[in-house]
Amino acid sequence: MATVLKAEQRSSLRKSETKGLRLRGQVPAIVYGSKMESKPVSIDGIEFLKTIRENGRNAIISLDVAGDTSHQVIVNDMQLDSLKGDIIHADFFEVDMQSEMDADVPVHLVGEPIGASDGGIVQHTVHQLSVRALPADIPEAIEINIENLAIGDSIQVRDLPKAGQYEVNNEPEEVIVSILPAPLNNEPDEQQAQEEGTEKEEAEEGKTNE
């Protein structure tokens, strides 16, 4: 069942209007889709943030616009304030619940790999994957267990277990995570550096005495 989020229609797109909305805790937004014209709306900032935190970025939202019918939407884009991090604008895309669509899904690594205990370094190169699925089947995140990875091991897209009603669009050879060996330390340790410094000082002192 989709989460309900209430919205109000916006009658003006002037900057003064959008500024006033933000001062009142509202987020200017727009809802659009392949079968509808773009419609400017506003939503409560706190309720919107709560919806995203509880249901994920790819959740289906029933956008209840006052004086209009509800729209089944997903969050297509969010703009954040570069200083405060507040949401200052949102784009909602109306989805066809019976048609597959593409969406970006975050990748979450689970567990501590064996290779890390041996001094290896976890290199997480792909932080989100593109999937194709019906809107209701788009996962909130894709979890990958890396506990059994040793130094030199990696996980490619082709290695992902089949799970859920979705297909991954990324290339099969794309490396998601790998365990790299720790870099060699070619610099002398502190004790060796001190010994070399002492020897140098003694040599210079001997030359002076001569």
Backbone torsions as a table, in degrees:
resi	resn	phi	psi	omega
1	MET	NA	131.8	-176.9
2	ALA	-71.6	146.5	175.8
3	THR	-76.8	135.4	-178.0
4	VAL	-89.9	132.0	175.5
5	LEU	-130.3	123.1	-177.6
6	LYS	-82.8	145.1	-179.6
7	ALA	-140.2	158.3	176.4
8	GLU	-120.5	143.1	176.6
9	GLN	-71.6	143.9	176.6
10	ARG	-101.1	130.0	-179.3
11	SER	-92.0	-17.2	-177.2
12	SER	-135.1	143.7	177.7
13	LEU	-109.0	13.5	-179.6
14	ARG	-67.0	149.7	-179.2
15	LYS	-59.9	-36.4	179.2
16	SER	-63.4	-34.1	179.1
17	GLU	-69.9	-47.2	-179.5
18	THR	-66.1	-35.4	177.1
19	LYS	-63.7	-41.5	178.4
20	GLY	-64.2	-37.9	178.2
21	LEU	-61.3	-46.7	-178.5
22	ARG	-63.2	-37.1	178.7
23	LEU	-65.4	-26.2	179.1
24	ARG	-92.6	9.2	177.5
25	GLY	84.5	12.4	178.8
26	GLN	-97.3	153.4	177.2
27	VAL	-112.9	117.9	174.2
28	PRO	-63.0	140.7	-177.7
29	ALA	-149.5	171.8	176.4
30	ILE	-141.0	141.1	176.8
31	VAL	-119.5	133.5	-177.5
32	TYR	-150.1	169.2	179.8
33	GLY	-172.5	175.0	-176.9
34	SER	-70.5	-19.4	-177.0
35	LYS	-117.1	16.5	179.0
36	MET	-148.1	155.2	175.9
37	GLU	-79.1	154.5	179.2
38	SER	-61.8	139.4	-176.6
39	LYS	-133.4	118.4	178.0
40	PRO	-76.3	133.1	179.7
41	VAL	-139.2	175.9	172.6
42	SER	-136.7	149.5	-178.3
43	ILE	-133.7	157.8	177.3
44	ASP	-71.2	125.0	-175.1
45	GLY	-61.5	-42.3	-177.8
46	ILE	-68.1	-44.0	-180.0
47	GLU	-64.8	-37.3	179.5
48	PHE	-66.0	-46.5	179.3
49	LEU	-62.1	-40.0	178.0
50	LYS	-62.9	-41.1	179.5
51	THR	-62.8	-43.4	-179.9
52	ILE	-66.5	-43.0	-178.3
53	ARG	-65.8	-39.1	-175.6
54	GLU	-82.4	-28.5	-172.4
55	ASN	-117.8	-12.1	179.9
56	GLY	92.3	161.2	-175.9
57	ARG	-66.3	-30.1	-175.2
58	ASN	-97.9	13.3	-179.1
59	ALA	-68.0	148.9	173.5
60	ILE	-80.8	125.9	-179.1
61	ILE	-114.8	133.3	173.0
62	SER	-90.6	99.8	-176.3
63	LEU	-83.3	108.0	-176.1
64	ASP	-94.4	96.2	-178.6
65	VAL	-86.2	123.6	-178.1
66	ALA	-57.4	130.5	179.1
67	GLY	80.0	10.4	-178.7
68	ASP	-145.0	173.8	177.2
69	THR	-77.5	161.8	177.6
70	SER	-75.3	149.5	178.3
71	HIS	-120.0	131.5	174.7
72	GLN	-84.1	112.7	-170.5
73	VAL	-133.3	164.3	166.2
74	ILE	-124.9	159.9	177.2
75	VAL	-78.5	114.6	-179.1
76	ASN	-89.7	-28.5	-179.6
77	ASP	-162.6	149.2	174.1
78	MET	-135.1	136.5	175.5
79	GLN	-105.7	132.7	-177.9
80	LEU	-113.0	147.4	173.8
81	ASP	-67.0	127.2	-174.1
82	SER	-66.1	-23.2	-178.6
83	LEU	-97.5	-50.2	-175.2
84	LYS	-90.0	-23.0	-177.5
85	GLY	81.5	5.5	179.3
86	ASP	-72.0	150.6	175.3
87	ILE	-76.3	123.0	-177.2
88	ILE	-112.4	-10.6	176.7
89	HIS	-165.0	149.1	179.5
90	ALA	-138.6	144.5	174.7
91	ASP	-113.8	126.6	176.7
92	PHE	-110.6	132.6	179.3
93	PHE	-110.1	123.1	178.3
94	GLU	-73.5	126.6	-175.0
95	VAL	-106.6	153.4	171.0
96	ASP	-94.1	111.6	-174.2
97	MET	-64.2	-14.0	-178.5
98	GLN	-101.7	0.9	-177.7
99	SER	-120.0	138.7	178.2
100	GLU	-69.5	152.4	178.7
101	MET	-145.9	164.3	177.3
102	ASP	-97.4	143.5	178.0
103	ALA	-150.6	149.7	176.0
104	ASP	-90.7	128.9	-176.0
105	VAL	-121.4	130.9	-180.0
106	PRO	-67.1	148.8	177.1
107	VAL	-102.9	127.0	178.0
108	HIS	-114.2	124.7	176.7
109	LEU	-86.5	136.3	-176.6
110	VAL	-120.6	131.8	174.5
111	GLY	93.7	165.2	177.6
112	GLU	-104.1	117.7	-176.3
113	PRO	-68.6	150.5	176.8
114	ILE	-57.2	-40.7	-177.2
115	GLY	-61.2	-28.8	179.1
116	ALA	-68.3	-35.1	178.1
117	SER	-67.2	-24.1	179.6
118	ASP	-93.6	10.9	177.5
119	GLY	97.1	3.1	179.7
120	GLY	-74.3	164.1	-178.1
121	ILE	-116.4	129.5	178.3
122	VAL	-78.8	121.2	177.0
123	GLN	-111.6	105.3	-179.1
124	HIS	-96.8	102.7	-171.6
125	THR	-96.8	-27.4	180.0
126	VAL	-116.2	112.7	-175.8
127	HIS	-98.0	-9.1	174.0
128	GLN	-152.3	150.2	-179.4
129	LEU	-120.7	146.9	175.4
130	SER	-89.5	126.8	179.6
131	VAL	-124.0	157.8	175.7
132	ARG	-123.0	126.7	-177.1
133	ALA	-166.1	170.0	168.9
134	LEU	-65.1	147.6	-176.6
135	PRO	-50.7	-39.8	-178.1
136	ALA	-72.3	-15.1	-177.2
137	ASP	-101.5	1.5	179.2
138	ILE	-71.5	122.1	-177.5
139	PRO	-73.0	152.9	176.6
140	GLU	-68.9	-36.5	178.7
141	ALA	-159.0	160.3	174.8
142	ILE	-111.5	116.3	-179.0
143	GLU	-94.1	135.9	180.0
144	ILE	-124.9	120.1	178.7
145	ASN	-80.9	122.7	-176.6
146	ILE	-115.3	14.4	-175.1
147	GLU	-59.8	-33.8	-174.6
148	ASN	-91.0	6.2	-178.6
149	LEU	-79.0	125.8	175.1
150	ALA	-100.6	174.2	177.8
151	ILE	-59.6	129.0	-178.5
152	GLY	97.1	-13.4	179.4
153	ASP	-82.5	158.1	176.9
154	SER	-151.7	164.4	175.3
155	ILE	-123.9	122.3	176.7
156	GLN	-100.8	169.2	178.2
157	VAL	-56.8	-38.5	-179.3
158	ARG	-63.0	-21.2	-177.0
159	ASP	-85.8	-9.5	-178.0
160	LEU	-65.1	132.5	177.2
161	PRO	-67.5	147.7	178.1
162	LYS	-70.9	119.1	-178.7
163	ALA	-150.0	140.7	177.9
164	GLY	76.6	170.2	-178.8
165	GLN	-96.8	60.9	179.9
166	TYR	-149.6	160.9	175.8
167	GLU	-118.8	142.0	178.4
168	VAL	-89.4	130.6	-177.2
169	ASN	-86.4	-18.4	-176.6
170	ASN	-63.4	158.0	177.8
171	GLU	-63.1	139.1	-177.1
172	PRO	-58.9	-31.7	-176.2
173	GLU	-82.0	-5.2	-176.2
174	GLU	-66.7	127.6	-178.3
175	VAL	-85.1	124.5	-179.3
176	ILE	-88.9	-45.4	-178.7
177	VAL	-150.3	146.7	178.0
178	SER	-146.9	158.7	178.3
179	ILE	-110.0	113.5	-177.1
180	LEU	-97.1	147.9	174.5
181	PRO	-68.1	150.0	178.9
182	ALA	-65.3	143.2	179.7
183	PRO	-64.7	143.7	178.6
184	LEU	-69.8	138.4	179.1
185	ASN	-98.2	101.4	-177.1
186	ASN	-88.8	-3.5	-178.7
187	GLU	-82.8	142.6	178.3
188	PRO	-64.2	145.9	178.4
189	ASP	-71.0	174.1	-172.4
190	GLU	-63.2	-40.3	-178.7
191	GLN	-65.1	-42.5	-179.9
192	GLN	-64.6	-39.1	-179.9
193	ALA	-64.5	-39.3	179.4
194	GLN	-66.5	-41.5	179.6
195	GLU	-62.7	-43.5	179.8
196	GLU	-64.0	-37.9	179.3
197	GLY	-65.5	-39.8	179.2
198	THR	-64.6	-43.9	179.6
199	GLU	-61.7	-39.3	-179.1
200	LYS	-66.2	-42.4	179.3
201	GLU	-63.3	-41.1	-179.6
202	GLU	-65.3	-38.9	179.4
203	ALA	-65.1	-41.9	179.9
204	GLU	-66.8	-37.6	179.7
205	GLU	-66.2	-39.1	179.4
206	GLY	-62.8	-38.7	179.3
207	LYS	-65.7	-37.0	-179.9
208	THR	-66.4	-40.0	-179.4
209	ASN	-66.6	-30.6	179.7
210	GLU	-68.5	NA	NA
